[in-house]
Amino acid sequence: MIQSLPYLFLGLLLLAVLGWWVWDAIIHKSTAELLTPRHLVGLRSAGARRDVGDRIFGSQDWDFVLRETPSEIHRMFQRERTVLALAWLRRTRLRTSQVMHAHVAVARKSEDLQIGMELKLALSYLLFLILCNSLVGWVWLRGPVRTRKIVGQTLQWAAQLRRAFEQLMARVDPASCRVVGTNFNHGTVRN
Amino acid sequence: MLTQILWWTANFAEVLLLARSIQGKFVKRYPTFYFYLGSVLIVSLLRFAVFTFRPGSYPAFYWYTQYLAATVGYAVILEIYSQIFKKCRGAVRIANGLLLCILAAVILNIVAGAVSGSAWPPGETMAALERDMRALQSVLLFVIIALLAYYRVPIGRNLIGIVVGYSFYVATSVMSLGFGSLPGFGSRPEWRSVSPVAYLATLSIWCFTLWSYHANPEPGPESKIERDYKFLSEQTKRILSRARSYLKMGGEL
């Protein structure tokens, strides 16, 4: 029985990666689309979305609820905010993934691609995903109010990430990015 | 009875696929794949003849021809590889590197087995040899599919069908041969139906995706950034390391 386990594992591994690829190919659109102005238009509302993040993780709503309402409402508020916070974090993760997808869409055609650099990037991205998912788990366990500081740092990071991505895109297509740049809000994050 | 139905249905599907490819004039687009299909069909009919007229020679004939089909399968993988990465010069470099690593690992394994005097891998039986050949195929396909998914290489419906169908068949073959070689499983009649059922499922996938010709999507015009990989990779690296450090900082607060 034990000698068959590697073959079973190998078969399952191949089926798993096949399933992942088929799912990914059907669900996601071609990453080439990421480089088109249509997607850059979507970035225009990024400032507004960050403000939503500030509001979700900010303390003013919680302070008000704590002061003015009974304990039942506190629990309800925490529950609903957790759902909102998780949705927001997942969207933030998706946006970072888009940066990586834009990179691989270009790298796959690049003649001077460096294998070492690609492996480093892939590992770095994997590590980022692990950290980001840990944060999602942390919020899920403790709620958004108790993880304000951690998420505050994430908000700051998200803003910088967008800025870096914007610079990257400006090199690709300066005309489209000029519009995006004027709509970005790089305000500080309130903890 | 079930085995007979599966056998005739599979033959019919193979004839149908070959006829469609000749009628649609796309047999030349995937010559190795259709050679594989044709050889499997011929082998299947030859097996039927041997089973009918010389039943005593059937087991040996079965395993030798099975070994042949697995060998031609490597040519199918080579065709998949060359068709998929034809226009992806970056991804092909990574694929070459990884496949060379696999080749080196296999050669090292064989040499180590020969030097240590332990069992020479081409096993005690033909079934074990086929199982090992399929296992290596599954590793190669794993690398190709992982790169396809990671680099999101755009490919057409025909190639998707070939990759999905063949990978599914190889994965089920590896598992069924692994378990089938065990004393408790090999003798069970229901276990012997696993491989024909999996092959029929594979043929269904191929019939669905290879009914007509679908060209691979052409890559769009090269943008300015595509000529500057170094700049791009440095930017992405910086973005990722910054993202990670911020998350780490957050975790420590």
Interface residues (C-beta under 8 A of the other chain):
Chain A: M1 S4 P6 Y7 L8 L10 G11 L12 L13 L14 L15 V17 L18 W20 W21 V22 D24 A25 H28 S30 T31 A32 L35 T96 V99 M100 H101 H103 V104 A105 V106 A107 R108 K109 S110 E111 D112 L113 Q114 I115 M117 E118 K120 L121 A122 S124 Y125 L127 F128 L131 C132 S134 L135 K149 I150 V151 G152 Q153 T154 Q156 W157 Q160 L161 A164 F165 Q167 L168 R171 V172 D173
Chain B: K87 C88 R89 G90 A91 R93 I94 G97 R131 A135 S138 V139 L141 F142 I145 A146 L148 A149 Y150 Y151 R152 V153 P154 I160 V164 S167 F168 V170 A171 T172 V174 M175 L177 G178 F179 S181 L182 P219 G220 E222 S223 K224 I225 E226 Y229 K230 F231 L232 S233 Q235 T236 K237 R238 I239 L240 S241 R242 A243 R244 Y246 L247 K248 M249 G250 G251 L253
